[in-house]
């Protein structure tokens, strides 16, 4: 539903595009861009944000785990 004119419609897959939120020059250097899926209202033409698109995270093929419970501490404790 359009928040400007109130027209209700179902977005067509072909008309959905990716938009980016405007940023200041300082934010361009420090923050990642906020991207979202959007569609234009067929009646008034305003942009309607559908969903925020999070950046993809690529994990390395081999992930090493550190298991602190399996290791024994050697002489690290002080006795009174």
C-alpha positions in Angstrom: 0.0 0.0 0.0 1.3 3.4 -0.9 1.7 5.7 2.1 1.1 8.9 0.0 -2.0 8.1 -2.1 -3.2 4.9 -0.3 -3.3 2.8 -3.5 -3.0 -0.9 -2.8 -1.2 -3.1 -5.3 1.0 -6.2 -5.6 4.6 -5.4 -6.7 5.6 -7.2 -9.9 9.0 -8.9 -9.8 10.2 -7.1 -12.9 9.6 -3.7 -11.4 11.5 -4.2 -8.1 14.9 -2.5 -8.0 17.7 -1.9 -5.5 18.0 1.6 -4.1 20.6 3.2 -1.8 19.9 5.6 1.0 21.6 9.0 0.5 24.6 9.7 2.8 26.8 12.7 3.7 30.4 12.9 2.7 31.6 11.9 6.2 29.3 8.9 6.2 30.6 7.8 2.8 34.0 7.4 4.3 33.0 5.6 7.5 29.7 3.7 7.0 28.6 1.0 4.6 25.7 2.1 2.3 22.2 1.1 3.3 20.5 -0.6 0.4 16.9 -1.7 0.1 14.5 -3.3 -2.4 12.0 -0.7 -3.7 9.2 -0.3 -6.2 7.4 2.8 -7.6 3.7 3.4 -7.0 1.9 3.0 -10.3 -0.5 5.9 -9.4 1.6 8.7 -7.9 5.1 7.4 -8.7 6.6 7.7 -5.2 9.2 5.2 -4.1 8.1 2.4 -1.7 10.8 0.6 0.3 10.0 -3.1 0.5 13.0 -4.6 2.5 16.4 -3.7 3.7 19.2 -5.6 1.9 21.9 -6.7 4.3 25.4 -7.2 2.8 26.5 -10.7 2.1 29.0 -12.3 4.5 31.4 -14.8 3.1 32.8 -17.2 5.6 36.2 -18.8 5.0 36.2 -22.5 3.9 37.9 -23.7 7.1 36.9 -22.2 10.4 39.1 -22.9 13.4 37.4 -23.2 16.8 39.0 -22.4 20.1 37.7 -24.7 22.8 38.7 -23.3 26.1 37.1 -26.2 28.1 39.3 -28.8 26.5 42.6 -27.0 27.5 44.1 -27.4 30.9 45.8 -24.5 32.6 49.3 -25.2 33.8 50.4 -23.5 37.0 48.4 -20.3 36.4 46.7 -20.2 39.8 48.2 -18.7 43.0 47.6 -20.6 46.2 47.3 -18.8 49.5 
